[in-house]
Amino acid sequence: MSIARDDASVLPTDLSSGWLGWVAGLAILFVLGALGFLYQLVVGLGVTNLSDGFVWGLYIVAFMAFMATAGGTLAIAGAILLFRAERYMSLVKPSLLLALGSVIVAGPMVIADLGNPLRSWGFYIWTEPLSPLTGDFVVVHLFILFPVVLLWLLSRGDLAARGSRLAFRSEDTADGRERDKKIASYVGGLALVTATVFYPTGWLFAVMQGREAWFDPLLGVMSVTKAILAGIALLAIVVILADRFTDFELKDRVQAHLATAMGVMVVVHVLYLELAREFPAAWATEATMSDVIGAVLASDSLLFYGWIIIGGVVPLALLLHPSIRRRSMVVLTAGMLVLVGTFLESAYILESGLPGSYLPNAFEFVVMIGFIGLGALIVTIGLLIVPDEEPPLNPTQGDA
């Protein structure tokens, strides 16, 4: 039986001035960031505060953070599709859009750090198959490919109903939609494995034997838990705002479940795994339990304490009580703090393995925020044009 939609439009016809202003604001941010990026290409990396000793800065911090949100949201979508978790199926398309938007922010950050886009062609021409950088490079491409393929599979029926060429002449039928869902579940499983088992950014640091602060197998594990935590936080923020400002409907108790999952991952990632990294060495060298705790929590970096407190302790306190974590504003606040913590953790990891000191300048922030605007613009347009739900069957139209 064919399925038909009455309206063939893609973009909503009732966009408010607020939405148009939001989209225009994001576009302006992107233009400013792109102009800054072009200026850097002409003048060189001298316009940044990077140096020979500190060759990775804000751009790589942003790359690490947005690869985390890309991996986390892709893993969430993949898990829901693989296990056919119908209660959470409404989260799949926002998750995929966030994964795509995040990696589109992360990619240009690496190019900005290289200083010249032409240097990125070296990954294609002179790549070393066993290099961790090659793995990172491949996964960046997969993080783009998986969301695009899955969004197409989940939207192909609607595209066919509209007569879109993007449906590639397929017809909109109930059997076709069911087939697409089955294929999407298999592809989602591959995406889940890629976003967790083969998530490369943390392993890129963990295998660097020349950097004692990075050469730690738990750092690779923590990169995966960081990604899942950041993905849950970003998804919670976006679906709550989408429920408030768009036609997206956040189903009963899903918000509370996201908040609970965020709290659990805060405990696992920020409290347990970080303690697991430091505790054995402290236990072996310190005489009393108070000395052990002091050694575990000792750090010369304000970024470390900022990450633990802003990205861990405070969000956990907000999410502990069931009645409090049902409030949208509380979940939004906790999610935003977790994302700030993700940036602080990424900066702390980078700082711990590089000599010298570094503070990003305003120019670097302009470039970074500009590309964040691009990612947010992609997610916004996607939320407006990608259908959330299947249209009802209309037995009066189409073939039986």
C-alpha positions in Angstrom: 0.0 0.0 0.0 1.3 3.4 -0.9 1.6 6.2 1.6 0.8 9.8 0.7 1.2 13.2 2.3 -1.1 16.1 1.6 1.6 18.7 1.8 4.6 18.5 -0.5 6.5 21.5 1.0 9.9 20.9 2.7 10.4 24.1 4.6 7.8 25.1 7.1 5.5 28.0 5.9 5.0 29.5 9.4 8.5 30.4 10.4 8.4 33.2 12.9 10.6 36.2 12.9 12.4 34.7 15.9 13.4 31.6 13.9 14.5 33.7 11.0 16.5 35.9 13.3 18.1 32.9 14.9 19.1 31.5 11.5 20.4 34.9 10.4 22.4 35.2 13.6 24.0 31.8 13.0 24.8 32.7 9.4 26.4 36.0 10.5 28.6 34.1 13.0 29.7 31.7 10.3 30.5 34.5 7.9 32.6 36.2 10.6 34.4 32.9 11.4 35.0 32.2 7.7 36.4 35.6 7.1 38.8 35.1 10.1 39.8 31.8 8.7 40.6 33.3 5.3 42.5 36.1 7.0 44.6 33.5 8.8 45.3 31.7 5.5 46.7 34.9 4.1 48.7 36.1 7.2 49.6 32.8 8.7 49.3 31.2 12.1 51.1 34.2 13.6 47.7 35.8 14.2 47.1 33.1 16.8 48.9 32.5 20.1 50.3 29.2 19.0 54.0 28.7 19.2 56.7 26.1 18.4 56.4 24.7 21.9 52.6 24.7 22.0 51.5 23.7 18.5 48.0 22.6 19.5 45.7 25.1 21.0 42.0 26.1 21.0 41.4 24.7 17.6 42.4 21.2 18.7 40.5 21.6 21.9 37.4 22.3 19.9 38.2 19.4 17.6 38.4 17.0 20.6 35.2 18.4 22.2 33.1 18.3 19.0 34.4 14.9 18.0 33.2 13.8 21.4 29.7 15.2 20.9 29.7 13.7 17.3 30.7 10.2 18.6 28.3 10.4 21.5 25.3 11.4 19.6 26.1 8.9 16.8 26.4 6.2 19.4 23.0 7.1 20.9 21.3 7.0 17.5 23.1 3.7 16.6 22.1 2.0 19.9 18.4 3.1 19.5 18.3 1.8 15.9 20.2 -1.4 16.6 18.0 -2.4 19.6 14.8 -1.1 18.1 14.1 1.0 21.2 10.8 2.4 20.1 10.3 4.6 23.1 13.4 6.6 22.2 13.0 6.5 18.4 12.1 10.2 18.3 15.6 10.9 19.5 17.3 9.3 16.5 17.0 12.1 13.9 18.1 14.9 16.4 21.0 12.7 17.4 22.1 12.1 13.8 21.8 15.8 13.0 23.9 16.7 16.0 26.5 14.1 15.0 26.7 15.6 11.5 26.7 19.2 12.8 29.4 18.4 15.4 31.8 16.7 12.9 31.3 19.6 10.5 32.6 21.9 13.3 35.4 19.5 14.2 36.8 19.0 10.7 37.6 22.7 9.9 39.2 23.1 13.3 42.0 20.6 12.3 42.4 22.5 9.0 42.6 25.8 10.9 45.3 24.3 13.1 47.3 23.1 10.0 47.3 26.7 8.8 46.8 25.7 5.1 43.9 23.6 3.8 46.2 22.2 1.1 48.1 20.4 3.7 45.1 18.2 4.5 45.5 16.5 1.1 48.6 14.8 2.6 46.2 12.5 4.5 44.9 11.2 1.2 48.2 11.0 -0.6 50.9 10.1 1.9 48.9 8.4 4.6 50.4 5.7 6.9 47.9 2.9 7.4 49.0 2.1 11.0 49.2 5.7 12.1 46.7 6.8 14.8 46.2 10.0 12.8 45.1 7.9 9.9 42.5 6.3 12.1 41.3 9.7 13.3 41.1 10.9 9.7 39.0 7.8 8.5 36.6 8.1 11.5 36.0 11.8 10.8 34.8 10.8 7.3 32.7 7.9 8.8 31.1 10.3 11.3 29.9 12.3 8.3 28.9 9.3 6.2 26.8 7.4 8.8 24.5 10.3 9.8 23.9 11.2 6.1 23.1 7.6 5.2 20.9 7.0 8.2 19.0 10.2 7.8 18.4 9.3 4.2 17.2 5.8 5.0 14.8 7.1 7.7 13.5 9.9 5.4 13.3 8.1 2.1 9.6 7.4 2.4 8.8 11.0 3.0 11.1 12.1 0.1 9.3 9.6 -2.2 5.9 10.9 -1.0 7.0 14.4 -1.9 8.2 13.3 -5.3 11.8 14.3 -4.4 14.6 13.3 -6.6 16.5 12.4 -3.5 14.3 9.3 -3.1 16.0 8.0 -6.3 12.8 6.9 -7.9 11.8 4.6 -4.9 8.1 4.5 -4.0 6.6 5.3 -0.7 5.1 2.1 0.6 4.7 0.5 4.1 6.9 -2.4 3.1 9.5 0.0 1.8 9.6 2.0 5.1 9.9 -1.3 7.1 12.8 -2.4 4.9 14.5 1.0 5.4 14.1 0.7 9.1 15.7 -2.8 9.1 18.6 -1.6 7.0 19.0 1.4 9.3 19.2 -0.9 12.3 22.2 -2.7 10.7 23.8 0.5 9.7 23.1 1.9 13.2 24.9 -1.1 14.7 28.0 -0.3 12.5 27.8 3.3 13.6 27.6 2.3 17.3 30.7 0.1 17.0 32.6 2.9 15.1 31.6 5.5 17.6 32.7 3.4 20.6 35.2 0.6 19.9 37.0 2.5 17.2 36.5 6.1 18.5 40.0 7.3 17.8 40.6 10.7 19.4 41.5 9.5 22.9 43.5 6.6 21.5 45.5 9.1 19.4 46.9 10.6 22.7 47.0 7.3 24.6 49.5 5.6 22.3 52.0 8.5 22.4 54.9 7.0 24.3 56.9 10.2 24.2 54.3 12.0 26.2 54.1 10.6 29.7 50.9 12.4 30.7 49.1 11.0 27.6 50.6 7.5 27.5 47.8 5.8 29.5 45.4 3.2 28.2 42.6 4.5 30.4 42.8 7.8 28.5 41.4 5.9 25.5 38.6 4.5 27.6 37.8 7.9 29.1 37.6 9.4 25.6 34.7 7.0 24.9 32.9 7.8 28.1 33.5 11.5 27.6 31.9 11.2 24.1 28.8 9.4 25.5 28.4 11.9 28.3 28.8 14.9 26.0 26.5 13.3 23.5 23.8 12.8 26.1 24.2 16.4 27.4 24.0 18.0 23.9 21.1 15.8 22.9 19.2 16.7 26.1 19.7 20.4 25.5 18.6 20.3 21.9 15.5 18.2 22.3 14.3 20.2 25.2 14.7 23.4 23.2 13.2 21.8 20.1 10.2 20.7 22.2 9.8 24.3 23.3 10.3 26.1 20.0 9.5 23.6 17.2 6.9 21.0 16.4 9.2 18.3 17.9 7.5 16.5 20.7 9.6 15.2 23.6 7.7 12.1 24.7 6.8 11.3 28.3 9.7 10.5 30.7 12.3 10.7 27.9 13.7 13.9 29.4 13.9 12.2 32.8 15.7 9.2 31.3 18.2 11.5 29.5 18.8 13.3 32.8 19.3 10.0 34.6 21.7 8.7 31.9 23.6 12.0 32.1 24.0 11.7 35.9 25.2 8.1 35.6 27.8 9.0 33.0 29.0 11.9 35.1 29.7 9.4 37.9 31.3 6.9 35.6 33.4 9.3 33.6 34.3 12.2 35.8 34.4 10.6 39.2 35.1 6.9 38.8 37.5 6.7 35.8 39.5 9.8 36.7 40.0 8.4 40.2 40.9 5.0 38.6 43.6 6.7 36.7 45.2 8.3 39.7 44.3 6.0 42.6 46.8 3.0 42.1 49.9 5.2 42.0 48.7 7.3 45.0 47.9 4.1 47.0 51.3 2.7 46.3 53.2 5.8 47.4 51.1 7.4 50.2 50.9 6.2 53.8 47.4 7.2 54.9 44.0 7.4 53.2 43.9 11.2 53.5 47.3 11.4 51.8 45.9 9.1 49.0 42.9 11.3 48.5 45.1 14.4 48.5 47.4 12.9 45.9 44.5 11.9 43.7 43.0 15.4 43.8 46.3 17.2 43.6 46.9 19.2 40.4 48.7 22.3 39.2 46.1 23.0 36.6 43.0 25.1 37.2 41.6 23.4 34.1 41.5 20.1 36.1 39.6 21.6 39.0 37.3 23.4 36.6 36.5 20.2 34.8 35.9 18.2 38.0 33.7 20.8 39.6 31.9 22.5 36.6 31.6 19.3 34.5 31.2 16.8 37.3 30.3 17.8 40.8 27.7 20.5 40.0 25.8 18.6 37.3 25.7 15.6 39.5 24.3 17.6 42.4 21.6 19.0 40.0 20.6 15.6 38.7 20.6 13.6 41.9 17.0 14.1 43.1 14.3 12.7 40.8 11.9 15.5 41.3 14.5 18.1 40.4 15.8 16.4 37.3 12.3 16.4 35.8 12.5 20.2 35.4 13.6 21.2 32.0 15.7 24.2 33.2 17.7 22.0 35.6 18.5 19.5 32.8 19.4 22.3 30.5 21.7 23.8 33.1 23.3 20.4 33.9 23.8 19.7 30.2 25.5 23.1 29.5 27.8 22.6 32.5 28.7 19.1 31.2 29.6 20.6 27.8 31.7 23.3 29.4 33.4 20.5 31.4 34.0 18.6 28.1 35.9 21.7 26.8 37.8 22.1 30.0 38.8 18.4 30.1 40.0 18.5 26.5 42.0 21.6 27.3 43.4 19.9 30.4 44.5 16.8 28.5 46.2 18.9 25.9 47.9 21.1 28.4 49.2 18.2 30.5 51.2 16.8 27.5 52.6 19.9 26.0 55.5 22.1 27.3 55.2 25.8 28.0 52.1 27.9 28.5 49.3 29.1 26.1 46.2 31.2 26.2 44.0 31.5 23.1 43.5 35.0 21.7 40.2 36.6 20.6 41.0 35.8 16.9 41.0 32.1 17.6 37.7 32.3 19.5 36.1 34.2 16.5 37.2 31.4 14.1 36.0 28.7 16.5 32.6 30.3 17.2 32.1 31.0 13.5 32.3 27.3 12.7 30.1 26.4 15.7 27.6 28.8 14.1 27.8 26.7 10.9 27.2 23.4 12.9 24.3 25.0 14.7 22.9 26.2 11.4 23.0 22.7 9.9 21.2 21.3 13.0 18.6 24.0 13.0 17.7 23.6 9.3 17.7 19.8 9.8 15.3 20.1 12.6 13.0 22.2 10.5 13.1 20.1 7.3 13.7 16.5 8.4 10.4 14.9 9.3 10.0 13.6 12.9 7.2 11.2 12.3 5.8 9.0 9.6 2.6 10.3 7.9 -0.5 8.3 8.5 -1.5 5.6 6.0 -4.0 6.9 3.5 -5.7 3.9 1.9 -7.6 6.1 -0.6 -4.4 7.0 -2.4 -1.9 4.8 -4.1 -1.8 1.2 -4.9 -3.0 -1.6 -2.7 
